[in-house]
């Protein structure tokens, strides 16, 4: 017994010494930061799927041809420059001297390979606007689009370039665990649900990263995430719980950083003659009824009471930074809160007694979604609309509300446009359904306006961004007058960091350690 | 004995088969997993392609048939979300859950049995009444609340324990075990304590009840009269006879904790299986759920079998039939 305990003591002492030495060695190497995420990434292979934590990892390990900055501006990435050879042909000049983490040179054939791989993967949407791609020489690729498409570079910001040789040899399943890209970081260690450690790739083409080691810790419970920040176990956290904001602000040594998110919470109204949850003729086919509904909703009250002031009422369908946004036009000014005015509109349309319909909403996808739905029910009751609530988890929701929308009359969901271009939203949500392949596939309200369709068609046929912007702005004006969908508010992205961490939150909610700094 | 084993094996196969059928049927109600995987503005063609890649383009019966044929070949299917083998995902996380449960159970037994024996032997003493009141708290306080309070007190306020996560691990037989490092023990204490409280309270009360019933028996007075020490009377004669229901409950709790320590794992960000289960349910990841529940059924069957063997060890009058 005594012998055992002495050996145990010695072993313990050696163990502690080794741990201490290892810890001091790690710190001596350079700056490091630990980030608390809301969930563990599911993939490290960009073509395997799309989900926030995985997206964050992709952009650390890989690079796209065109880089999207934190403010949604687009600039050169792996492609130094690009130009239109003709209306449907683009030439991208690739950067010279870039290598993957394993030393393989980055060449045009890697780009061609990536496009072809994407087409047969679960993400063909990434290359939907690329009709063909050829490698002109080692540093030039030529892309042909099916028709003139002004925002091809914006789309390419989401296509991350793979190493042809490595990816072919490794196979899709293992690519998820053993990534190989040109990005500023390499994978050091990934223990699922525990931590993911990235270390800097010093040969990165834009310069070695300032932070040498990044550790991501997935902590799903919001209270535990806040606790981990307060104890110093993590330096930065994503999605600080609304109820913890005051607590963290009061605690010295931490700061709370917020910014309006890209996610616009919207209400889609059915515009078919007969709607699944409404008896008789569908009142929402009349624009006055739709306007009345918009004017009965008190977005400021929802912001103050349900969202604790952490929402930004939407002015249009897309934020001011986007192509297609009209300066000075504000939904909240076009349809201000006015119960009397709304009642008058309803009476004018012949629905003074109101009607009954069902609102389909989630309870676990958007911030306080179920509570917002309840608030809407009480607000619409004021104009005699009896709103029945059908609230369900998101795993059931997407299938339930899916086009051709056989179950829904009134849907609360969200939409974000990371490409900075309203055209993709209008084409998917407001274009007449079933008219053209690839358009109107999310048009849940069956809205159809030939003038709007024509504007989107023209916008999608011009290679000039200014023309596209002008055409989409006309479309915005039509949509704001027709009001097929009511935009409610943008959620708020809330981060918290200890003092000494420099973090500028990105509009698309991705975290990028390359842009961060630590003292 | 062989006949008994064969019978149990057949029962086990039947249970596993029924579980797989139930899960397949249930999952048809929880939403189409395709929509959790494709972007929201995916076109019909893109969704069809995704369906094909995930094997969701056939009828439920065909999918179940494929599942069974793959099963007998040892292929448990790939997760829709991770696109990795479902069994690998679960087994990767199993050591973390099992070690937390073992520490919790050890704590529970170490506290519950002695206290239960004391409370059963001295039912009217003041200390016993305090113990019983404490056990009521253990049963009624919800795990997630206890966990958060412990994090607040011990991690945030006093800084004695870490708030979440698993500590450093060392490899043993290819498995990563955190109980082999001091840092690992440091991290496991709060989650294990949280997890142990419910079981501790139940075992304590069962032990006390058993001891009180056994204490009334004549053989106890006879043993004391014979000159056995008080400790021998209580533990060697008394406890052994009171242990049958305690062992039953212990087996059930053990299986329950291994399978469903989800809440504690979520609160403490403990990288175990329970968290994988709840995430898979949210994401309608059927392959993982079906493998997980079959594994859980297997664990329960095995534990109950071991409990039956233990009965015969405690009470030689019981035989296996």
Interface residues (C-beta under 8 A of the other chain):
Chain A: X12 X15 X16 X19 X39 X42 X43 X48 X49 X50 X121 X122 X123 X124 X125 X128 X172 X173 X176 X177 X191 X192 X193 X194 X195 X217 X218 X219 X220 X221 X223 X224 X227 X228 X230 X231 X233 X364 X393 X394 X395 X396 X397 X398 X399 X400 X402 X415 X424 X428 X437 X438 X441 X442
Chain B: X30 X31 X32 X33 X35 X36 X37 X38 X39 X40 X41 X42 X43 X44 X45 X46 X49 X50 X53 X81 X82 X83 X84 X89 X92 X93 X148 X151 X152 X155 X156 X159 X162 X163 X164 X165 X166 X168 X176 X181 X182 X183 X266 X267 X268 X269 X271 X272 X275 X276 X279 X282 X283 X284
